[in-house]
Amino acid sequence: MKNLEELKQIRDRARKSLQRRSGEHGIKVVVYMGTCGIAVGAKQTMNTLVDLVGKNNKTDIIITTTGCAGFCEQEPMVQVYIEGQDLVVYGKVDSKAAKEIFEKHILNNQIVEKYLFKE
């Protein structure tokens, strides 16, 4: 950090990131962040989703986290809840899968069958 303007830019980016992770929104995306999920890339999955929300200037989408769901072999797992629709849970969601789920399901309301969680 070299000057006050740079500090203000960092603050503004942090505020926008927090806004994407809290409050009431029409679409809620939850990334499971237990130790097993983190070990196989859940942080990267979450970062990809947060970046996609920002790049698409979507203000009605919240990205949040939760702990372990107990299905380690399916990690990283992601829930997508669109207001007025059933909850959808995806398994084995790496960054590539997160992009596909974002584009197809979150933006265009098309469930991505190949990543659906299966117990």
C-alpha positions in Angstrom: 0.0 0.0 0.0 1.5 3.3 -1.1 -1.1 5.9 -0.5 -4.5 6.7 1.0 -6.3 6.2 -2.4 -5.0 2.6 -2.6 -6.2 2.0 1.0 -9.7 3.3 0.0 -9.7 0.9 -3.0 -8.9 -2.0 -0.7 -11.7 -1.0 1.7 -14.2 -0.7 -1.2 -13.3 -4.1 -2.5 -13.7 -5.6 1.0 -17.1 -4.0 1.5 -18.3 -5.3 -1.9 -17.1 -8.8 -1.0 -18.9 -8.7 2.4 -22.1 -7.5 0.7 -22.0 -10.5 -1.5 -21.8 -12.8 1.6 -24.5 -11.3 3.8 -28.0 -9.9 3.7 -31.2 -11.0 1.9 -30.9 -12.1 -1.7 -33.1 -13.9 -4.2 -30.3 -16.5 -4.8 -28.2 -18.0 -2.1 -25.2 -20.2 -2.8 -23.6 -22.1 0.1 -20.1 -23.6 -0.2 -19.4 -26.4 2.3 -16.1 -25.5 4.0 -15.3 -28.3 6.5 -11.8 -29.5 6.6 -12.4 -32.2 4.1 -13.9 -29.6 1.6 -11.0 -27.2 2.1 -8.5 -30.0 1.6 -9.9 -30.7 -1.9 -10.4 -27.1 -3.1 -13.6 -25.6 -1.5 -11.8 -22.2 -1.0 -11.0 -22.0 -4.7 -14.6 -23.0 -5.5 -15.9 -20.2 -3.3 -13.5 -17.7 -4.7 -14.5 -18.6 -8.2 -18.2 -18.1 -7.3 -17.5 -14.8 -5.6 -15.5 -13.6 -8.6 -18.3 -14.6 -11.0 -20.9 -12.7 -9.0 -18.7 -9.6 -9.1 -17.8 -9.9 -12.8 -21.5 -10.3 -13.7 -22.5 -7.3 -11.4 -25.1 -9.5 -9.7 -26.5 -7.9 -6.5 -29.2 -10.4 -5.9 -26.8 -13.4 -5.2 -25.3 -14.2 -1.8 -22.3 -16.5 -1.5 -21.8 -17.9 2.0 -20.2 -20.9 3.7 -21.1 -23.7 6.1 -19.3 -26.6 7.7 -19.0 -30.3 6.9 -22.1 -32.1 5.6 -20.6 -35.6 6.3 -20.2 -36.6 2.7 -16.4 -36.2 2.3 -16.3 -38.1 -1.0 -18.6 -35.5 -2.6 -16.5 -32.5 -1.6 -16.4 -29.7 -2.5 -20.2 -29.4 -2.2 -22.3 -26.4 -3.1 -26.0 -25.7 -2.4 -28.0 -23.4 -4.7 -31.2 -22.0 -3.4 -33.2 -19.8 -5.8 -36.2 -18.1 -4.1 -39.4 -20.1 -4.8 -37.6 -23.2 -6.0 -36.3 -26.4 -4.4 -32.8 -26.5 -2.9 -30.3 -28.1 -5.2 -27.0 -29.6 -3.9 -24.0 -30.3 -6.1 -21.0 -32.5 -5.3 -17.4 -32.5 -6.5 -17.6 -28.8 -7.5 -14.2 -27.6 -8.5 -13.6 -24.2 -10.1 -14.5 -25.4 -13.6 -17.8 -27.0 -12.3 -18.5 -23.8 -10.3 -18.3 -21.8 -13.6 -20.7 -24.2 -15.3 -23.1 -24.2 -12.4 -23.0 -20.4 -12.2 -23.6 -19.9 -16.0 -26.3 -22.6 -16.4 -28.1 -22.9 -13.1 -27.6 -19.5 -11.3 -27.9 -17.3 -14.4 -30.2 -19.4 -16.6 -32.1 -21.7 -14.2 -30.9 -25.0 -15.8 -29.9 -27.6 -13.3 -26.5 -29.2 -14.1 -27.3 -32.9 -13.8 -23.7 -34.2 -13.9 -22.8 -32.5 -10.7 -26.0 -33.3 -8.7 -25.2 -34.7 -5.2 -26.0 -38.3 -5.0 -25.9 -40.0 -1.6 
